[in-house]
Amino acid sequence: MDYLWIGLGGFAGANARYVLGRAIMSRTDSPFPYGTFVINVTGSLLIGILLTLLTERWVADPAWRLIIVIGFLGGYTTFSSYSFEAIRLFQDGQSWRALTYIFGSNIVGLLACYVGIVLAREVGG
């Protein structure tokens, strides 16, 4: 049943991302990726609000975390999970681990993307 909740939330989140991203980008001629930027920021805001409420304020069925946090926000943006986890590491007094996670995720992620581009171009001819 867990997979169903995650799948339903993911379906809704991915579609929300697509619709919102297109709506934002259709209103600008800028090469800056405003759609992705807004999605990442709003996803981070939402995970901060919702995960805090679901874990600290409300007694909620665990299915809500599956459908909203893992499903919807996971489909909407994975940046939200990354943001929450980094802040949680700081709050837990693990500043070095948090900084390693932040810089590692960004630097290694960008490098991995670059390697992927190079590999794809090599394979593609």
DSSP file (Angstrom, degrees, kcal/mol; ACC not computed):
  #  RESIDUE AA STRUCTURE BP1 BP2  ACC     N-H-->O    O-->H-N    N-H-->O    O-->H-N    TCO  KAPPA ALPHA  PHI   PSI    X-CA   Y-CA   Z-CA
    1    1 A M     >        0   0    0      0, 0.0     4,-2.0     0, 0.0     3,-0.2   0.000 360.0 360.0 360.0 -31.4    0.0    0.0    0.0
    2    2 A D  H  >  +     0   0    0      1,-0.2     4,-2.5     2,-0.2     5,-0.2   0.907 360.0  53.2 -57.6 -42.1    2.9    2.3    0.7
    3    3 A Y  H  > S+     0   0    0      1,-0.2     4,-2.6     2,-0.2    -1,-0.2   0.847 105.8  54.0 -64.0 -33.5    3.9    2.2   -3.0
    4    4 A L  H  > S+     0   0    0     -3,-0.2     4,-2.6     2,-0.2    -1,-0.2   0.939 109.7  46.5 -65.2 -46.4    0.4    3.3   -4.0
    5    5 A W  H  X S+     0   0    0     -4,-2.0     4,-2.5     2,-0.2     5,-0.2   0.932 115.1  46.5 -61.5 -45.9    0.5    6.3   -1.7
    6    6 A I  H  X S+     0   0    0     -4,-2.5     4,-2.9     1,-0.2    -1,-0.2   0.919 113.3  49.8 -62.5 -43.2    4.0    7.3   -2.9
    7    7 A G  H  X S+     0   0    0     -4,-2.6     4,-2.4    -5,-0.2    -2,-0.2   0.900 111.1  48.0 -62.9 -42.3    2.9    6.8   -6.6
    8    8 A L  H  X S+     0   0    0     -4,-2.6     4,-2.1     2,-0.2    -1,-0.2   0.929 115.1  45.1 -64.7 -45.2   -0.2    8.8   -6.3
    9    9 A G  H  X S+     0   0    0     -4,-2.5     4,-2.8    -5,-0.2    -2,-0.2   0.911 113.1  51.0 -64.3 -41.6    1.7   11.7   -4.6
   10   10 A G  H  X S+     0   0    0     -4,-2.9     4,-2.9    -5,-0.2     5,-0.3   0.889 108.0  52.5 -62.9 -40.6    4.5   11.4   -7.1
   11   11 A F  H  X S+     0   0    0     -4,-2.4     4,-1.9     2,-0.2    -1,-0.2   0.937 113.4  43.5 -59.4 -47.9    2.0   11.6  -10.0
   12   12 A A  H  X S+     0   0    0     -4,-2.1     4,-2.2     2,-0.2    -2,-0.2   0.906 115.6  48.5 -65.9 -41.9    0.5   14.8   -8.6
   13   13 A G  H  X S+     0   0    0     -4,-2.8     4,-2.4     2,-0.2    -2,-0.2   0.912 110.6  49.2 -66.4 -43.4    3.8   16.3   -7.7
   14   14 A A  H  X S+     0   0    0     -4,-2.9     4,-2.1     1,-0.2    -1,-0.2   0.896 113.7  46.8 -64.2 -39.4    5.4   15.7  -11.1
   15   15 A N  H  X S+     0   0    0     -4,-1.9     4,-2.6    -5,-0.3     5,-0.2   0.874 110.6  52.1 -70.4 -36.6    2.4   17.1  -12.9
   16   16 A A  H  X S+     0   0    0     -4,-2.2     4,-2.7     2,-0.2     5,-0.3   0.908 109.9  50.6 -63.3 -41.0    2.3   20.2  -10.6
   17   17 A R  H  X S+     0   0    0     -4,-2.4     4,-2.6     2,-0.2     5,-0.2   0.931 112.2  46.3 -61.0 -46.7    6.0   20.7  -11.4
   18   18 A Y  H  X S+     0   0    0     -4,-2.1     4,-2.3     2,-0.2     5,-0.2   0.941 115.8  44.2 -62.6 -49.5    5.3   20.5  -15.1
   19   19 A V  H  X S+     0   0    0     -4,-2.6     4,-2.3     2,-0.2    -2,-0.2   0.935 117.9  43.5 -64.4 -47.7    2.3   22.8  -15.1
   20   20 A L  H  X S+     0   0    0     -4,-2.7     4,-2.6    -5,-0.2     5,-0.2   0.922 113.3  51.7 -66.2 -43.5    3.9   25.4  -12.8
   21   21 A G  H  X S+     0   0    0     -4,-2.6     4,-2.5    -5,-0.3    -1,-0.2   0.919 112.6  45.3 -59.1 -45.1    7.2   25.3  -14.6
   22   22 A R  H  X S+     0   0    0     -4,-2.3     4,-2.0    -5,-0.2    -1,-0.2   0.910 112.0  52.3 -64.7 -42.1    5.6   25.9  -18.0
   23   23 A A  H  < S+     0   0    0     -4,-2.3     4,-0.4    -5,-0.2    -2,-0.2   0.914 113.1  44.2 -61.6 -42.8    3.4   28.7  -16.6
   24   24 A I  H >< S+     0   0    0     -4,-2.6     3,-1.4     1,-0.2    -2,-0.2   0.946 114.5  47.6 -67.3 -48.0    6.3   30.5  -15.1
   25   25 A M  H >< S+     0   0    0     -4,-2.5     3,-1.1     1,-0.3    -1,-0.2   0.776 103.5  62.2 -68.3 -25.2    8.5   30.1  -18.2
   26   26 A S  T 3< S+     0   0    0     -4,-2.0    -1,-0.3     1,-0.2    -2,-0.2   0.650 101.9  54.4 -72.8 -12.4    5.8   31.2  -20.5
   27   27 A R  T <  S+     0   0    0     -3,-1.4     2,-0.3    -4,-0.4    -1,-0.2   0.332 106.2  55.9-102.5   6.3    5.8   34.6  -18.7
   28   28 A T    <   -     0   0    0     -3,-1.1    -1,-0.0    -4,-0.1     0, 0.0  -0.986  52.1-161.9-139.6 149.3    9.5   35.4  -19.2
   29   29 A D        +     0   0    0     -2,-0.3    -1,-0.1    -3,-0.0    -4,-0.1   0.284  59.1 120.2-105.1   6.5   11.9   35.7  -22.0
   30   30 A S        -     0   0    0      1,-0.1     4,-0.2     2,-0.1    -2,-0.1  -0.426  64.8-139.7 -75.6 144.1   14.9   35.3  -19.7
   31   31 A P  S    S+     0   0    0      0, 0.0    -1,-0.1     0, 0.0    -3,-0.0   0.611  75.7 106.9 -75.4 -10.3   17.4   32.4  -20.1
   32   32 A F  S    S-     0   0    0      1,-0.1     2,-2.5     2,-0.0     3,-0.2  -0.506  83.6-119.6 -67.5 134.2   17.4   32.1  -16.3
   33   33 A P     >  +     0   0    0      0, 0.0     4,-2.4     0, 0.0     5,-0.2  -0.397  48.3 161.0 -78.3  69.4   15.5   29.0  -15.3
   34   34 A Y  H  >  +     0   0    0     -2,-2.5     4,-3.0     1,-0.2     5,-0.3   0.854  68.7  59.0 -58.6 -36.6   12.9   30.7  -13.2
   35   35 A G  H  > S+     0   0    0     -3,-0.2     4,-2.3     1,-0.2    -1,-0.2   0.954 110.8  39.5 -58.7 -52.4   10.6   27.8  -13.4
   36   36 A T  H  > S+     0   0    0      2,-0.2     4,-2.8     1,-0.2     5,-0.2   0.894 115.2  54.1 -64.6 -40.3   13.0   25.4  -11.8
   37   37 A F  H  X S+     0   0    0     -4,-2.4     4,-2.4     2,-0.2    -2,-0.2   0.944 111.1  44.3 -59.6 -49.4   14.2   28.0   -9.3
   38   38 A V  H  X S+     0   0    0     -4,-3.0     4,-2.9     1,-0.2     5,-0.3   0.897 113.8  51.1 -63.4 -40.9   10.6   28.7   -8.1
   39   39 A I  H  X S+     0   0    0     -4,-2.3     4,-2.5    -5,-0.3    -2,-0.2   0.925 111.6  46.8 -63.4 -45.0    9.8   25.0   -7.9
   40   40 A N  H  X S+     0   0    0     -4,-2.8     4,-2.0     2,-0.2    -2,-0.2   0.911 115.7  45.1 -64.2 -42.1   13.0   24.3   -5.8
   41   41 A V  H  X S+     0   0    0     -4,-2.4     4,-2.4    -5,-0.2    -2,-0.2   0.936 116.1  44.6 -69.0 -45.9   12.3   27.2   -3.5
   42   42 A T  H  X S+     0   0    0     -4,-2.9     4,-2.8     1,-0.2    -2,-0.2   0.871 112.5  53.1 -67.8 -34.2    8.6   26.4   -3.0
   43   43 A G  H  X S+     0   0    0     -4,-2.5     4,-2.5    -5,-0.3    -1,-0.2   0.902 109.9  48.1 -64.1 -40.2    9.4   22.7   -2.6
   44   44 A S  H  X S+     0   0    0     -4,-2.0     4,-2.0     2,-0.2    -2,-0.2   0.902 112.7  48.4 -65.7 -41.7   11.9   23.6    0.1
   45   45 A L  H  X S+     0   0    0     -4,-2.4     4,-2.3     2,-0.2    -2,-0.2   0.938 112.9  48.3 -62.3 -47.1    9.4   25.9    1.8
   46   46 A L  H  X S+     0   0    0     -4,-2.8     4,-3.2     1,-0.2     5,-0.3   0.896 110.8  49.2 -63.4 -41.7    6.6   23.2    1.6
   47   47 A I  H  X S+     0   0    0     -4,-2.5     4,-2.1     1,-0.2     5,-0.5   0.889 110.2  52.3 -67.7 -35.5    8.8   20.4    3.0
   48   48 A G  H  X S+     0   0    0     -4,-2.0     4,-1.0    -5,-0.2    -2,-0.2   0.934 117.3  38.1 -61.2 -45.8    9.9   22.6    5.9
   49   49 A I  H  X S+     0   0    0     -4,-2.3     4,-2.4     2,-0.1    -2,-0.2   0.969 122.3  40.5 -68.4 -55.0    6.3   23.4    6.8
   50   50 A L  H  X S+     0   0    0     -4,-3.2     4,-2.9     1,-0.2     5,-0.2   0.893 115.5  46.9 -69.6 -42.9    4.8   20.0    6.1
   51   51 A L  H  X S+     0   0    0     -4,-2.1     4,-1.7    -5,-0.3     5,-0.2   0.876 113.6  50.0 -69.1 -34.8    7.4   17.7    7.5
   52   52 A T  H  X>S+     0   0    0     -4,-1.0     4,-2.7    -5,-0.5     5,-0.9   0.937 114.4  44.4 -65.4 -46.3    7.7   19.9   10.7
   53   53 A L  I  X>S+     0   0    0     -4,-2.4     5,-3.1     1,-0.2     4,-1.0   0.922 115.3  47.9 -62.9 -43.7    3.9   19.7   11.1
   54   54 A L  I  <5S+     0   0    0     -4,-2.9     6,-0.5     1,-0.2    -1,-0.2   0.776 124.3  30.2 -70.7 -26.2    3.7   16.0   10.4
   55   55 A T  I  <5S+     0   0    0     -4,-1.7    -2,-0.2    -5,-0.2    -1,-0.2   0.687 133.4  23.2-106.3 -21.6    6.5   15.1   12.8
   56   56 A E  I  <5S+     0   0    0     -4,-2.7    -3,-0.2    -5,-0.2    -2,-0.1   0.694 128.2  27.4-118.1 -25.7    6.4   17.7   15.5
   57   57 A R  I  <<S+     0   0    0     -4,-1.0     2,-0.3    -5,-0.9    -3,-0.2   0.807 110.0  47.3-110.4 -40.2    2.9   19.2   15.7
   58   58 A W      < -     0   0    0     -5,-3.1     2,-0.9    -6,-0.2    -1,-0.1  -0.758  66.4-132.5-110.2 151.4    0.3   16.8   14.5
   59   59 A V        +     0   0    0     -2,-0.3     2,-0.4    -3,-0.1    -4,-0.1  -0.892  47.4 170.6 -96.0 105.3   -0.3   13.1   15.2
   60   60 A A        -     0   0    0     -2,-0.9     5,-0.1    -6,-0.5    -2,-0.0  -0.883  41.7-100.2-123.2 148.5   -0.8   12.0   11.6
   61   61 A D    >>  -     0   0    0     -2,-0.4     3,-2.1     1,-0.1     4,-0.6  -0.429  36.0-122.8 -58.8 134.6   -1.1    8.7    9.9
   62   62 A P  H 3> S+     0   0    0      0, 0.0     4,-1.7     0, 0.0     3,-0.4   0.728 107.5  74.0 -56.1 -21.5    2.3    7.7    8.4
   63   63 A A  H 3> S+     0   0    0      1,-0.2     4,-2.7     2,-0.2     5,-0.2   0.818  87.7  61.2 -62.1 -29.4    0.6    7.4    5.0
   64   64 A W  H <>>S+     0   0    0     -3,-2.1     4,-2.7     1,-0.2     5,-0.6   0.891 102.9  49.4 -65.0 -38.7    0.4   11.3    4.9
   65   65 A R  I  X>S+     0   0    0     -4,-0.6     5,-2.1    -3,-0.4     4,-1.1   0.907 112.2  49.6 -65.7 -39.9    4.2   11.5    5.0
   66   66 A L  I  <>S+     0   0    0     -4,-1.7     5,-2.6     3,-0.2    -2,-0.2   0.946 117.8  37.5 -62.7 -49.2    4.4    9.0    2.2
   67   67 A I  I  <>S+     0   0    0     -4,-2.7     5,-2.6     3,-0.2    -2,-0.2   0.895 128.4  30.8 -74.3 -39.7    1.9   10.7   -0.1
   68   68 A I  I  <>S+     0   0    0     -4,-2.7     5,-2.6    -5,-0.2     6,-0.2   0.950 129.8  26.5 -86.1 -53.1    2.8   14.3    0.7
   69   69 A V  I  <XS+     0   0    0     -4,-1.1     5,-0.6    -5,-0.6    -3,-0.2   0.979 133.1  27.2 -80.2 -58.1    6.5   14.4    1.5
   70   70 A I  I   <S+     0   0    0     -5,-2.1    -3,-0.2     3,-0.2    -4,-0.2   0.937 133.6  32.6 -72.5 -45.3    8.0   11.4   -0.4
   71   71 A G  I  ><S+     0   0    0     -5,-2.6     4,-2.3    -6,-0.3     5,-0.2   0.995 127.6  28.3 -74.8 -71.1    5.4   11.2   -3.1
   72   72 A F  I  ><S+     0   0    0     -5,-2.6     4,-2.4     1,-0.2    -3,-0.2   0.960 129.8  37.2 -61.1 -56.4    4.2   14.7   -3.9
   73   73 A L  I  ><S+     0   0    0     -5,-2.6     4,-3.1     1,-0.2     7,-0.3   0.820 115.2  56.3 -69.8 -28.4    7.3   16.7   -3.0
   74   74 A G  H  4<S+     0   0    0     -5,-0.6    -1,-0.2    -6,-0.2    -2,-0.2   0.872 113.9  40.1 -66.1 -36.7    9.6   13.9   -4.3
   75   75 A G  H  < S+     0   0    0     -4,-2.3    -2,-0.2    -3,-0.1    -1,-0.2   0.804 117.6  49.4 -77.7 -31.0    7.8   14.3   -7.7
   76   76 A Y  H  < S-     0   0    0     -4,-2.4     2,-0.3     1,-0.3    -2,-0.2   0.935 133.0 -27.2 -73.9 -48.2    7.7   18.0   -7.4
   77   77 A T     <  -     0   0    0     -4,-3.1     4,-0.4    -5,-0.2     3,-0.3  -0.900  36.4-152.9-167.0 137.7   11.4   18.5   -6.5
   78   78 A T  S  > S+     0   0    0     -2,-0.3     4,-1.8     1,-0.2     3,-0.3   0.591  92.1  79.2 -86.1 -11.1   14.1   16.5   -4.8
   79   79 A F  H  > S+     0   0    0      1,-0.2     4,-2.5     2,-0.2    -1,-0.2   0.818  84.5  62.5 -62.8 -29.6   15.8   19.7   -3.8
   80   80 A S  H  > S+     0   0    0     -3,-0.3     4,-2.2    -7,-0.3    -1,-0.2   0.919 104.1  45.8 -63.8 -43.8   13.2   20.0   -1.0
   81   81 A S  H  > S+     0   0    0     -4,-0.4     4,-2.7    -3,-0.3     5,-0.2   0.925 112.2  51.8 -63.7 -44.7   14.5   16.7    0.6
   82   82 A Y  H  X S+     0   0    0     -4,-1.8     4,-2.2     1,-0.2    -2,-0.2   0.916 110.5  48.6 -56.9 -46.2   18.1   17.9    0.2
   83   83 A S  H  X S+     0   0    0     -4,-2.5     4,-2.2     2,-0.2    -1,-0.2   0.927 112.9  46.6 -62.2 -46.8   17.3   21.2    1.9
   84   84 A F  H  X S+     0   0    0     -4,-2.2     4,-2.5     1,-0.2    -2,-0.2   0.921 112.7  49.5 -63.8 -44.4   15.5   19.7    4.8
   85   85 A E  H  X S+     0   0    0     -4,-2.7     4,-2.0     2,-0.2    -1,-0.2   0.884 110.2  50.8 -64.4 -39.2   18.3   17.0    5.4
   86   86 A A  H  X S+     0   0    0     -4,-2.2     4,-1.7    -5,-0.2    -1,-0.2   0.924 112.7  45.6 -64.4 -44.4   21.0   19.7    5.3
   87   87 A I  H  X S+     0   0    0     -4,-2.2     4,-2.7     1,-0.2    -2,-0.2   0.896 109.7  55.2 -65.8 -39.4   19.2   21.8    7.8
   88   88 A R  H  X S+     0   0    0     -4,-2.5     4,-2.0     1,-0.2    -1,-0.2   0.892 105.1  53.2 -60.9 -40.2   18.5   18.8   10.0
   89   89 A L  H  <>S+     0   0    0     -4,-2.0     5,-2.7     2,-0.2    -1,-0.2   0.919 110.5  47.1 -61.5 -43.0   22.2   18.0   10.1
   90   90 A F  H ><5S+     0   0    0     -4,-1.7     3,-1.8     1,-0.2    -2,-0.2   0.932 111.7  50.5 -61.3 -46.2   23.0   21.6   11.3
   91   91 A Q  H 3<5S+     0   0    0     -4,-2.7    -1,-0.2     1,-0.3    -2,-0.2   0.815 106.3  55.6 -63.2 -30.3   20.2   21.3   13.9
   92   92 A D  T 3<5S-     0   0    0     -4,-2.0    -1,-0.3    -5,-0.2    -2,-0.2   0.344 121.8-107.7 -84.1   6.7   21.7   18.0   15.2
   93   93 A G  T < 5S+     0   0    0     -3,-1.8     2,-0.6     1,-0.1     3,-0.2   0.682  84.0 126.1  78.2  18.1   25.0   19.7   15.7
   94   94 A Q     >< +     0   0    0     -5,-2.7     4,-2.6    -6,-0.2     5,-0.2  -0.476  20.4 152.5-106.4  60.0   26.7   18.0   12.8
   95   95 A S  H  > S+     0   0    0     -2,-0.6     4,-2.9     1,-0.2     5,-0.2   0.889  70.7  50.6 -59.9 -43.5   27.9   21.1   11.0
   96   96 A W  H  > S+     0   0    0     -3,-0.2     4,-2.4     1,-0.2    -1,-0.2   0.927 112.8  46.6 -61.9 -44.0   30.9   19.4    9.3
   97   97 A R  H  > S+     0   0    0      2,-0.2     4,-2.4     1,-0.2    -1,-0.2   0.893 112.6  51.1 -64.9 -38.9   28.6   16.7    8.0
   98   98 A A  H  X S+     0   0    0     -4,-2.6     4,-2.7     2,-0.2    -2,-0.2   0.933 111.6  46.1 -63.5 -46.4   26.1   19.3    6.8
   99   99 A L  H  X S+     0   0    0     -4,-2.9     4,-2.7     2,-0.2     5,-0.4   0.888 112.5  51.0 -65.1 -38.4   28.7   21.3    5.0
  100  100 A T  H  X S+     0   0    0     -4,-2.4     4,-2.5    -5,-0.2     5,-0.3   0.919 111.9  47.9 -62.2 -43.1   30.1   18.2    3.4
  101  101 A Y  H  X S+     0   0    0     -4,-2.4     4,-2.5     3,-0.2     5,-0.2   0.923 114.5  45.7 -63.4 -45.6   26.6   17.2    2.3
  102  102 A I  H  X S+     0   0    0     -4,-2.7     4,-2.0     2,-0.2     5,-0.2   0.971 121.1  35.6 -64.2 -55.9   25.9   20.7    0.9
  103  103 A F  H  X S+     0   0    0     -4,-2.7     4,-3.0     1,-0.2     5,-0.4   0.895 119.1  51.5 -69.0 -38.1   29.2   21.2   -1.0
  104  104 A G  H  X>S+     0   0    0     -4,-2.5     4,-2.3    -5,-0.4     5,-0.6   0.928 110.1  48.5 -62.9 -45.3   29.4   17.5   -1.9
  105  105 A S  H  X5S+     0   0    0     -4,-2.5     4,-1.4    -5,-0.3    -1,-0.2   0.915 118.0  40.7 -61.9 -43.4   25.9   17.4   -3.4
  106  106 A N  H  X5S+     0   0    0     -4,-2.0     4,-2.3    -5,-0.2     5,-0.2   0.951 121.9  38.2 -72.6 -49.7   26.4   20.6   -5.4
  107  107 A I  H  X5S+     0   0    0     -4,-3.0     4,-2.6    -5,-0.2     5,-0.2   0.957 122.5  41.3 -69.3 -50.0   30.0   19.9   -6.6
  108  108 A V  H  X5S+     0   0    0     -4,-2.3     4,-2.8    -5,-0.4     5,-0.2   0.891 115.3  52.6 -66.1 -37.9   29.6   16.2   -7.2
  109  109 A G  H  X<S+     0   0    0     -4,-1.4     4,-2.2    -5,-0.6    -1,-0.2   0.924 111.8  44.9 -62.2 -44.8   26.2   16.7   -8.7
  110  110 A L  H  X S+     0   0    0     -4,-2.3     4,-2.4     2,-0.2    -2,-0.2   0.909 114.6  48.8 -65.8 -41.8   27.4   19.3  -11.2
  111  111 A L  H  X S+     0   0    0     -4,-2.6     4,-2.8     2,-0.2    -2,-0.2   0.910 110.7  50.7 -63.8 -41.6   30.5   17.2  -12.0
  112  112 A A  H  X S+     0   0    0     -4,-2.8     4,-2.6     2,-0.2    -2,-0.2   0.910 110.4  49.7 -62.7 -41.8   28.3   14.1  -12.5
  113  113 A C  H  X S+     0   0    0     -4,-2.2     4,-2.3     2,-0.2    -1,-0.2   0.923 111.4  49.1 -62.4 -43.7   26.0   16.1  -14.8
  114  114 A Y  H  X S+     0   0    0     -4,-2.4     4,-2.7     2,-0.2    -2,-0.2   0.924 111.0  49.3 -61.8 -45.1   29.0   17.3  -16.8
  115  115 A V  H  X S+     0   0    0     -4,-2.8     4,-3.1     1,-0.2     5,-0.2   0.908 110.1  52.5 -60.5 -41.6   30.4   13.8  -17.1
  116  116 A G  H  X S+     0   0    0     -4,-2.6     4,-2.6     2,-0.2    -1,-0.2   0.904 109.4  48.6 -60.1 -42.0   27.0   12.6  -18.3
  117  117 A I  H  X S+     0   0    0     -4,-2.3     4,-2.3     2,-0.2    -2,-0.2   0.937 113.1  47.2 -62.9 -47.2   26.9   15.3  -21.0
  118  118 A V  H  X S+     0   0    0     -4,-2.7     4,-2.2     2,-0.2    -2,-0.2   0.933 113.9  47.7 -61.1 -46.6   30.4   14.4  -22.1
  119  119 A L  H  X S+     0   0    0     -4,-3.1     4,-2.7     1,-0.2     5,-0.3   0.919 111.8  49.6 -60.8 -44.4   29.6   10.7  -22.2
  120  120 A A  H  X S+     0   0    0     -4,-2.6     4,-2.7    -5,-0.2    -1,-0.2   0.888 111.2  49.2 -63.4 -38.8   26.4   11.2  -24.1
  121  121 A R  H  X S+     0   0    0     -4,-2.3     4,-0.6     2,-0.2    -1,-0.2   0.878 111.7  49.2 -68.6 -36.7   28.1   13.4  -26.6
  122  122 A E  H >< S+     0   0    0     -4,-2.2     3,-0.5     2,-0.2    -2,-0.2   0.922 116.5  41.3 -66.7 -44.4   30.8   10.8  -27.1
  123  123 A V  H 3< S+     0   0    0     -4,-2.7    -2,-0.2     1,-0.2    -1,-0.2   0.887 111.7  56.5 -69.7 -39.4   28.3    8.0  -27.6
  124  124 A G  H 3<        0   0    0     -4,-2.7    -1,-0.2    -5,-0.3    -2,-0.2   0.575 360.0 360.0 -73.4  -8.5   26.0   10.1  -29.7
  125  125 A G    <<        0   0    0     -4,-0.6    -3,-0.2    -3,-0.5    -4,-0.1   0.459 360.0 360.0 101.7 360.0   28.8   10.8  -32.2
